[in-house]
Amino acid sequence: MTAATLDRPATSARLLSALQVVHWRNLPLMAGLCIAAILMLMPFLWMVGASLRPAGEAYRLPPSIIPREWTLAAYREALGSGIPFVQMYWNSLVVAALSTLGVLITASMAAFAFARLEFRGSTPLFLTMLGGLMVPPALTLIPLYFGFARLGLLDSLSALILPAMASSFGVYMMRQFMLSQPRELEEAALMDGASYWTIFWRISLPQLGPALAALGIITFTTSWNNYISPFVLIKSWDKMTLPAGIVALQGLMGAASVSVVMAAATMAILPLLLVFLVAQRFIIEGMTMSGLKQ
């Protein structure tokens, strides 16, 4: 029997002891995270539970998440309220999808220019673009209104899609991700006579999968939840988006029918839940890698 064999039990014991120390040290942190997760889930669970309750039970004391009586009457009432929820669902989907596609195209191309192309004034231009992050979106609504009025784009979905396609945050995020990628392949392709467009399309863009997925999810969520812009730029109900429909339903039904409003909110949040469940790992990977720099 060798000395290495005799030393294995001692090594295993030390490793197990170290794991136990790490485990107990992380226990308060894990407990705090679990409590925070439960607190964050409570409003969503109550929303779903309230949408499945009969009218008036949502205010019953003591409050409960699980309904005492299950019914889909609130969903039927929301869809039959006279507000075109199906059309608003489609409008929100079109606006969110096209806005996301536009941001992915423009942000990736602008980020490639800032990260890989050397031109005079690139740094001041990039800092100026970052300054746009400090401007509240509500301040741009009046200039957008007059601009779209002159272009004849008011009361159209284009008025909601075009402003969303210019994302300073998207350019910054994609640029940081590109800076973390090695440049050897791009330099070799450039020496072989490849154009910058070829380098972007065939080398840089395929490496941006996690960042593109994370930016796409963030943009889709922001566009889907856009509340103020439709009220300013859209006048026709058949072109309104879903957040405006939920507010209109709340005004139509009043506070007495909270179950109907919660049913509409539950239907509105389903696409976002689906997107997050499918691509949540890309969000973490993309946001992590965008903060690294080679």
C-alpha positions as CSV (number, residue, x, y, z in Angstrom):
1,M,0.0,0.0,0.0
2,T,1.5,3.3,-1.1
3,A,1.7,6.6,0.8
4,A,-0.6,8.2,-1.8
5,T,-3.3,5.5,-1.0
6,L,-2.9,6.1,2.7
7,D,-3.3,9.9,2.2
8,R,-6.6,9.6,0.3
9,P,-8.9,9.4,3.3
10,A,-7.2,12.5,4.9
11,T,-7.5,14.4,1.6
12,S,-11.2,13.4,1.2
13,A,-11.9,14.4,4.8
14,R,-10.3,17.8,4.3
15,L,-12.2,18.4,1.1
16,L,-15.5,17.4,2.8
17,S,-14.8,19.7,5.7
18,A,-14.0,22.6,3.3
19,L,-17.3,22.0,1.4
20,Q,-19.2,22.0,4.7
21,V,-17.7,25.3,5.7
22,V,-18.5,26.9,2.3
23,H,-22.0,25.5,2.6
24,W,-22.7,26.9,6.0
25,R,-21.2,30.2,5.1
26,N,-23.5,30.5,2.1
27,L,-26.6,29.4,4.1
28,P,-27.6,32.9,5.2
29,L,-27.1,34.3,1.7
30,M,-29.2,31.5,0.2
31,A,-31.9,32.0,2.7
32,G,-32.0,35.7,2.0
33,L,-32.2,35.0,-1.7
34,C,-35.1,32.6,-1.3
35,I,-37.0,35.0,0.8
36,A,-36.4,37.8,-1.7
37,A,-37.6,35.5,-4.6
38,I,-40.7,34.6,-2.7
39,L,-41.5,38.3,-2.0
40,M,-41.0,39.1,-5.7
41,L,-43.2,36.2,-6.8
42,M,-46.1,37.1,-4.4
43,P,-47.6,39.9,-6.6
44,F,-47.6,37.7,-9.7
45,L,-49.1,34.8,-7.8
46,W,-51.8,37.0,-6.4
47,M,-52.5,38.4,-9.9
48,V,-53.0,34.9,-11.3
49,G,-55.1,33.9,-8.3
50,A,-57.2,37.0,-8.5
51,S,-57.9,36.4,-12.2
52,L,-59.4,33.0,-11.3
53,R,-61.6,34.2,-8.5
54,P,-65.3,35.2,-8.8
55,A,-66.1,38.9,-8.8
56,G,-65.7,40.4,-5.3
57,E,-63.6,37.7,-3.8
58,A,-60.3,39.5,-4.4
59,Y,-61.1,41.9,-1.6
60,R,-62.1,39.2,0.9
61,L,-60.2,39.2,4.2
62,P,-57.9,37.5,5.1
63,P,-56.4,37.6,1.6
64,S,-55.3,34.4,0.0
65,I,-53.3,33.5,-3.1
66,I,-55.2,30.3,-3.9
67,P,-58.8,31.0,-4.9
68,R,-61.6,29.3,-2.8
69,E,-63.6,29.0,-6.0
70,W,-62.1,28.6,-9.5
71,T,-63.7,30.3,-12.5
72,L,-62.7,31.6,-15.9
73,A,-65.5,34.2,-15.9
74,A,-63.0,37.1,-15.6
75,Y,-61.2,36.0,-18.8
76,R,-64.5,35.8,-20.7
77,E,-65.6,39.2,-19.4
78,A,-62.3,40.8,-20.3
79,L,-62.4,39.4,-23.9
80,G,-66.1,40.4,-24.2
81,S,-65.8,43.9,-22.8
82,G,-65.8,45.6,-26.1
83,I,-62.1,46.5,-26.0
84,P,-60.3,44.9,-29.0
85,F,-57.8,42.8,-26.9
86,V,-57.0,40.4,-29.8
87,Q,-56.1,43.3,-32.1
88,M,-54.1,45.0,-29.3
89,Y,-52.3,41.8,-28.7
90,W,-51.3,41.6,-32.4
91,N,-50.3,45.3,-32.4
92,S,-48.1,44.8,-29.3
93,L,-46.5,41.7,-30.9
94,V,-45.8,43.5,-34.2
95,V,-44.3,46.6,-32.4
96,A,-42.2,44.5,-30.0
97,A,-40.9,42.1,-32.7
98,L,-40.0,44.8,-35.3
99,S,-38.5,47.0,-32.6
100,T,-36.3,44.2,-31.4
101,L,-35.2,43.3,-34.9
102,G,-34.4,46.9,-35.7
103,V,-32.4,47.3,-32.5
104,L,-30.4,44.1,-33.1
105,I,-29.5,45.3,-36.6
106,T,-28.6,48.9,-35.8
107,A,-26.9,48.3,-32.5
108,S,-24.7,45.5,-33.7
109,M,-23.5,47.5,-36.8
110,A,-22.9,50.7,-34.7
111,A,-21.1,48.7,-32.0
112,F,-18.8,47.1,-34.7
113,A,-18.0,50.6,-35.9
114,F,-17.1,51.9,-32.4
115,A,-15.3,48.7,-31.3
116,R,-13.3,47.8,-34.5
117,L,-13.1,50.8,-36.8
118,E,-10.7,53.6,-36.0
119,F,-12.0,57.0,-37.3
120,R,-11.6,60.6,-36.2
121,G,-14.1,61.6,-33.5
122,S,-15.2,58.1,-32.6
123,T,-14.7,58.7,-28.8
124,P,-16.6,62.0,-28.6
125,L,-19.3,60.5,-30.8
126,F,-19.6,57.5,-28.6
127,L,-19.7,59.6,-25.4
128,T,-22.4,61.8,-27.0
129,M,-24.4,58.7,-27.8
130,L,-24.0,57.5,-24.2
131,G,-25.3,60.9,-23.0
132,G,-28.6,59.9,-24.5
133,L,-29.0,57.4,-21.7
134,M,-29.4,60.3,-19.3
135,V,-32.4,61.8,-21.2
136,P,-35.7,60.5,-19.8
137,P,-37.8,59.0,-22.7
138,A,-40.8,61.1,-21.7
139,L,-38.8,64.3,-22.7
140,T,-38.6,63.0,-26.3
141,L,-42.3,62.5,-26.8
142,I,-43.2,66.1,-27.8
143,P,-40.4,66.3,-30.4
144,L,-41.4,62.9,-31.7
145,Y,-45.0,64.0,-31.9
146,F,-44.2,67.1,-34.1
147,G,-41.7,65.2,-36.2
148,F,-44.1,62.3,-37.0
149,A,-46.9,64.8,-37.6
150,R,-44.8,66.4,-40.4
151,L,-44.0,63.0,-41.8
152,G,-47.6,61.8,-41.7
153,L,-46.7,58.9,-39.4
154,L,-49.0,59.8,-36.5
155,D,-51.6,57.2,-35.6
156,S,-49.5,54.4,-37.1
157,L,-47.5,51.6,-35.6
158,S,-44.4,53.1,-37.3
159,A,-44.5,55.9,-34.7
160,L,-43.9,53.3,-32.0
161,I,-41.4,51.2,-33.9
162,L,-39.0,53.7,-35.4
163,P,-38.0,55.5,-32.1
164,A,-37.4,52.1,-30.4
165,M,-34.9,51.1,-33.1
166,A,-32.3,53.7,-31.9
167,S,-31.0,52.3,-28.6
168,S,-27.9,53.8,-27.0
169,F,-28.0,51.1,-24.4
170,G,-28.0,48.5,-27.1
171,V,-24.9,50.0,-28.8
172,Y,-23.1,50.2,-25.5
173,M,-23.9,46.6,-24.6
174,M,-22.9,45.2,-28.0
175,R,-19.7,47.3,-28.1
176,Q,-18.6,46.0,-24.7
177,F,-19.2,42.5,-25.8
178,M,-17.2,43.0,-29.0
179,L,-14.3,44.4,-27.0
180,S,-14.1,41.2,-25.0
181,Q,-13.7,39.1,-28.2
182,P,-10.2,38.4,-29.6
183,R,-9.2,40.3,-32.7
184,E,-6.9,37.8,-34.2
185,L,-9.4,36.3,-36.6
186,E,-10.5,39.7,-37.8
187,E,-7.0,40.9,-38.3
188,A,-6.1,37.7,-40.3
189,A,-9.2,38.2,-42.5
190,L,-8.3,41.8,-43.0
191,M,-4.8,40.9,-44.1
192,D,-6.3,38.3,-46.6
193,G,-8.3,41.2,-48.2
194,A,-11.7,40.8,-46.6
195,S,-13.8,43.9,-46.4
196,Y,-15.1,45.3,-43.1
197,W,-18.6,44.1,-44.0
198,T,-17.4,40.6,-44.6
199,I,-15.5,40.6,-41.2
200,F,-18.7,41.9,-39.5
201,W,-21.0,39.5,-41.1
202,R,-18.9,36.3,-41.1
203,I,-16.7,36.7,-38.1
204,S,-18.0,39.2,-35.5
205,L,-21.7,38.6,-35.8
206,P,-21.6,34.9,-35.2
207,Q,-19.7,35.5,-31.9
208,L,-22.4,37.8,-30.6
209,G,-25.1,35.2,-30.0
210,P,-25.4,35.6,-26.2
211,A,-25.3,39.4,-26.4
212,L,-27.8,39.5,-29.2
213,A,-30.2,37.2,-27.3
214,A,-29.9,39.3,-24.1
215,L,-30.4,42.6,-25.9
216,G,-33.3,41.1,-27.9
217,I,-35.1,40.0,-24.7
218,I,-34.5,43.4,-23.0
219,T,-35.7,45.3,-26.0
220,F,-38.8,43.0,-26.5
221,T,-39.8,43.4,-22.9
222,T,-39.3,47.2,-22.9
223,S,-41.3,47.6,-26.1
224,W,-44.1,45.2,-24.9
225,N,-44.5,47.2,-21.7
226,N,-44.4,50.7,-23.4
227,Y,-47.3,52.6,-21.8
228,I,-46.9,56.3,-22.4
229,S,-46.0,56.5,-26.1
230,P,-49.2,54.9,-27.5
231,F,-51.3,57.5,-25.7
232,V,-49.3,60.3,-27.2
233,L,-48.7,59.0,-30.8
234,I,-51.7,56.8,-31.4
235,K,-55.3,57.9,-31.6
236,S,-57.2,55.0,-33.0
237,W,-58.2,52.1,-30.7
238,D,-57.6,49.5,-33.4
239,K,-53.9,50.6,-33.3
240,M,-53.4,50.8,-29.6
241,T,-51.2,48.3,-27.8
242,L,-52.0,46.0,-24.9
243,P,-50.9,48.3,-21.9
244,A,-53.3,50.9,-23.1
245,G,-56.1,48.3,-23.4
246,I,-55.5,47.2,-19.8
247,V,-55.8,50.8,-18.5
248,A,-58.9,51.3,-20.6
249,L,-60.4,48.1,-19.2
250,Q,-59.7,49.3,-15.6
251,G,-61.5,52.6,-16.3
252,L,-64.4,50.8,-17.9
253,M,-64.9,48.1,-15.2
254,G,-64.0,50.2,-12.2
255,A,-62.4,49.0,-8.9
256,A,-65.2,46.6,-8.2
257,S,-64.1,44.2,-11.0
258,V,-60.4,43.7,-10.1
259,S,-60.6,40.1,-11.3
260,V,-61.3,41.2,-14.9
261,V,-58.3,43.6,-14.9
262,M,-56.0,40.9,-13.3
263,A,-57.2,38.5,-16.1
264,A,-56.2,41.0,-18.7
265,A,-52.8,41.5,-17.0
266,T,-52.2,37.8,-16.8
267,M,-52.9,37.4,-20.5
268,A,-50.5,40.3,-21.2
269,I,-47.6,38.9,-19.2
270,L,-47.7,35.4,-20.8
271,P,-45.5,36.2,-23.8
272,L,-42.9,37.8,-21.5
273,L,-42.9,34.7,-19.3
274,L,-42.4,32.5,-22.3
275,V,-39.5,34.6,-23.6
276,F,-37.8,34.5,-20.2
277,L,-38.2,30.8,-19.7
278,V,-36.8,30.0,-23.1
279,A,-33.8,32.3,-23.1
280,Q,-33.0,33.1,-19.5
281,R,-29.5,31.7,-19.7
282,F,-28.7,34.0,-22.6
283,I,-29.7,37.0,-20.5
284,I,-27.2,36.1,-17.7
285,E,-24.4,35.1,-20.2
286,G,-24.9,38.2,-22.3
287,M,-25.1,40.7,-19.5
288,T,-22.0,39.1,-17.8
289,M,-19.9,39.0,-21.0
290,S,-20.9,42.6,-22.0
291,G,-19.1,43.9,-18.8
292,L,-15.8,42.2,-19.6
293,K,-13.1,43.7,-21.7
294,Q,-10.1,41.9,-23.0
